[in-house]
Amino acid sequence: MRINSNISTHKPIHHGGPFSITHPSSDILDFSSNISPIGISTLVRKTIKNQLDTIQIYPDSESTQLKKNIQSYTKIPYSQIVVGNGATEIIYNFCQAFLSNKISVLIPIPTFGEYESAVRLSGAKVSFFKTMNLEKDIEIFISKIPNNGCVFICNPNNPTGNLITKKNMLKLIISASKKKTLIFVDECFIELVPDHNESIITLVKKYKNLFVLRSLTKSFALAGLRIGYGIGSPQMISILNKIKIPWNVSGLAQKAASSALSQLFYLEKVKVLIKKESAYLIDNISKLHNFKCNLTSTNFILIKTKIKSKNLQKQLLENKILIRDCSTIRGLNQNYIRIAVKKRKDNEKLIKALEKI
């Protein structure tokens, strides 16, 4: 077989979740997945139950009603919305559509690994900007933006939890526009940021080089249904709609997502919990000798540890607790782990387990 060289050298990215370990079980307390700590809402649960008979029907390949609901939710025109089988599908489709071996890509690290993975599959040239806080280093980063290229930004950033202000994001977008460079902004966690609204989603109406990614996986705990959406110029969205596979989003996922988006109070409830519990976790874990918490703006915490991350993960698994080993994330090493913010009862179990190590 003749295999594309980009595929033959491709290495899948490691992620968290129960199936990231050798022997997953249903009773594991999962701190490795950064989803909403209160789980799916009662309405979404009811919607899924009521729609079970539709499993035998092919779904709407264009996700028409869901796009209308996203339009109502975001105030972005229908023609500027694409829906995907999870946010990750959209990342790969974006790279397939707009990148090539003639394009230079800039990615700040550490960050979500699928950007690099999708970029390399497209054959584009990738360079990295190492920073633990892009907000502080934004001016230097802007000076590194390539001409006629592409920049990937995760805001707030996974795994550091740092948030870039709307003011600095606008600087970045304008600078990239002058260089005829695309800006891909991943806002999959921005709806889980208490007290701040730094989303630049409305700027897609003005800047044709901007693309914004969102995910219902994180904000509404729909990880198992795989659903996300992207916002961009009508021209950009038209191309992404052309290359997506038919029936890429299941009917159940479309219905569940629509129900989730109708409950604005859900996100307010989640953000109150995140603010309270992230402070609780940081305060208590920081008192422990072996751990130093990175300040976070969202529902997960990056922790520097004196214990090797793989060993720490193994020890916690003995207590049925799973954390994210960050040694597989570019820009980090075996001295970092990441934990999700969960409910108080679960957070207490983690703290007690860490105290014993």
N, C-alpha and C positions, 0 to 999 in steps of 0.2 A: 504493500500500500504506500502511496505517496501522501505524506502527512505535512500539512502546513507547519513550517518551522516554529511559528509562534505557539502552536498547539503542542508540539513534541517537547518543548522546554517548559510548558506551563505547569505550575505547582499550585494545587488547590489551597485556599486559605483556611486556617484553623479557626473555629469559632467556639463559643461557649454552648451551654445547654446540656441537658441530660444525656444526649446521644454523642456528646464529645468525649465521653469516657468509655472505657472498655465494657464495664458491666452496669449499664443504666438501670435504675429501678424507680418505681412510682413514688416511693417514700423519701426520695432525696429532696432536701430543701435547696432549691436552686438560686444561688446568689450570682450565678455567672451570666444570666440572661437579663438584659436591661428593659424589661417590659413594665407596664403600669402595675404598681404594687397592689391595686385593688381588683385586678382581674377584669373579666368581661362583665358588662352591666346586665341587669335583669332583662332589660328590653332586648339586647342582642341575643341573650340566651333563648328568650321566647321566640324571637324571629327565626333563629336557626331551627328550633324545634318545629315551628309551623311551616317551614319551607322544605322539610325533608323529602316530601314527595316530588319536588322539582329536580331532585338528583337525576332522574331519568330523562330530563330535558336538556338539550344543548343550551348553554348560556348565551346571552347576548354578547356577541364577539366585540361589539363596540362599547360595552358597559354604559349604554346611553343614559339610563336613569341615574346611575351612580355619578356619572359626569355632571349631570344637572344638579345633583345634590352637593357635589364638590364645588360647583359654580356658586351655589347659594351659600355654602360654608366659607369659601375663600374670597368671594366677590371678584373672581377672575373669570373672564369669558370662557364659554364652553370650548371654543376653538383653540384655547391655549392650555388644554388639559389632556394628559395621557394617563391611562390607568395600567398598572402592571401587576404581574404575579409576584408581589413583594417588591420592595424598593430595589432589591438587588438586580432583578430582571431589567429594570429601567437603566441602571448603571451600565450594564453590559450592552444593551441596545443603543444607548447614547454613544458609547465608545465605538461600536460597530458602525454607527451612522456618520459620526463627525471626526473620527481620528484615523490616522494612517501613518505610515513610516516617514512621512514628511512633516509630521506635527511634533512639536516639543511640548511636554506636559510637566507642570510643576505641582508637587504634592507636599504639603507640610507633614512632618512626622514627629511623634507617633500619631496615627489616625486609623480609620477603618481600612482594613487591608484589601477590600474588594475593588477599591479605586485602582490601585496598582495592578491587581490581577487582570482587570478588564482592559486597562490601558495596554499592558504587555501583549494581551491577545490580539489587540488591534494593530500591533506592530509599531506603535508610537514610541518616541524617545522620552524616557521619564527621568526627572531629576528631583531630589528631595531637599527640603528645608527643615533642618532639625530645630525644634522649639517646643518647650513645655508650656508656653503661653503665647499664642500667636497675637493676641490683643496687644501685648507689650512690644512685640517685634514686628508689628504690622508695616511700619515704614520700610524696614530692611526687606521684608518679604515682597512688598510692592515693587521694589527696585529689581527684584529677580524675575518678575513676570516676563515670559517669553513673547516675542512678536509672532503673530499669526498662530498662536498656540492654544493651550487650554490649561486652566487651573482648577484643582479640586479643593473645596473647603468643606469641612464638617463643622456645623455651628448649631448648638454647642458641640465641642469636639469629643469624639469617642476615641480613646479612653480617658483623656485628661479631665473632661468636664468643664473646660474653659469656654467662656462665651465671648464672642466678638460683638462689639456694639454696632448698631445700625449705621452710625456715623462712619466708622472705620470700614464697614462693609461697602458703603457707598464709595468711599475713596478707592477701594480695591476695584470695584466694578467699573468706575470711570477710567481709571488707569488702564485696565485691561481693554476697555472699549477703544481707547486711543491707539492701542497696540494691535487692534483687530483680533483679540484673544477671547475665547469663550471662558465663562466662569460657571462652574458647576457647584452649586451650594446645596449641601445635604442638611436639611432642617428636620431630620427624623426625630430629634429630641427637643426641638424648640417649643413644642406645645407642653412640655413637661418642665418648663423653667418657671419657678415661682417669682412673682414680683416684677418681672421684666417682660417686655415685648420687643425683642430685637429682630423679629422676622423682617426679611426684605422681599417677601413674596409679591407685594404690590408693585415692586420695581420692574417686574417682567413686562409691565405695560409700556414702560419707557425704554428699557435697554434690551436690544435684540440679542446681545451676547450673553444674556443671563438665563440660566436654567436652575430651577429650584426643585429639590426632591423632598417628598414627604412620605411617611409610613404610618399606617394604622396599626402595625405590629407593636410599636412601642407605646404610642399614645393611648390606644384603646385595647391593648392586650389581645390582638388578633393574630399572634405569631403563627399559629397552626393553620390559619386560613390563607396566609400569604397574599397580602394586598397593600399596594402603595400607589402613589400617583406623582406625576411630575408636572411642573408649570413652566412654560416657555413661550417664545414667540409663536404665532400661528404657523409660520414657515417651518420652524423647528419641530413643532408638534405634528405637523402634517407628515414629515419624514419619519418620525418615530412611530406614527400610526401605520405607516406603510410597511415597516420591517417587523413589527411585532407578530408573533405567531397567532393564528386564529384561535378563538376561545381561550385566550391566555389566562383569563380570570374566571373562576367557577361561579355558578349562579349563587351558591350559598355565600361565597365571599362578597359578592356584589350586594346582596340583601343585608348581610350582617354589617358591612361597611356603611351602608345608607342609614341603618338604624343607629349606629354608633355616632355618626356625624350629626344626628338630630338631637343629641343630648349634650348641650354645651355645659350644663351643670356638672357633668361627669368630670371634665377636665379641671374645673375649679376645685372639686373635691379631691382629686388626685394631687394637685399642686399644693394644697394645704398639708396633706399628709407628707409629701416629699420634703417640704420645707422643715417640718417638725422632725421627721425621722432622719434626714441627712445630718441635721445638727446633732441629734442624739448619737448617731453612729460615730461621727467625727470626734465629738467630745469624749466619748468613752474609749474608742480605739486609740486615740492620740495619747491617752494616759498609759498605754501599754508600752513597755520598753522596746519591743522589736518592730514597732510600726509607726509610720508617719503618713498622715492622710493629706492628699492633695485637695485644696479647696475646690468645691464643685458648684455648678450652677443648675444641675439637673438631677436625675434619678440614679446616678451611679457615682462611685468614689474610687479613684485610683490611689493605691496604697503602696508606699515604698516599704519593703520588708527586709530585715536582716537575715531572715530565713529564706533559703532558696524556694522560689515559687512552686516548683514541682513537688518538693518535699512537703511544703505547707498544704498544697492541694491534697496530697495523699493523706496527710494527717487529719485534715478536716473531713475527708470522705469517710474516715472511720467513725465519725460522728454524724454521718448522713448529711453533710453539708458540702455543697459544690461551689467553689469560687473560680474566677477566671484567672488562669495562669497567663500572664502577659509576656512571657519570654518569647512567644511566637510572633509578637507584634513588632514590626520594624521600628527602631528608635528606642525600644525598651529592652530590658534584659531579665535575668532570673531574680532580680530584686524588686519586681513589681507584680502586684495582683490587682484585680478590679472586682468590686462587689456592687451588687444592685441595692438600691434602697427598698426595703420591704416594710411590712407592718411591724409594730412594736414587738409582738410576741416572737416573731421570726428573728428580728434584729437582736433581741436579748439572747436567743440561742447561739447566734454567731459570736457575740461578744464573750459569752461564757466559754465557748469552745476555744476562742483565741487566748483567753486568760490562762487556760490550762497548758498552752503550748510554750 
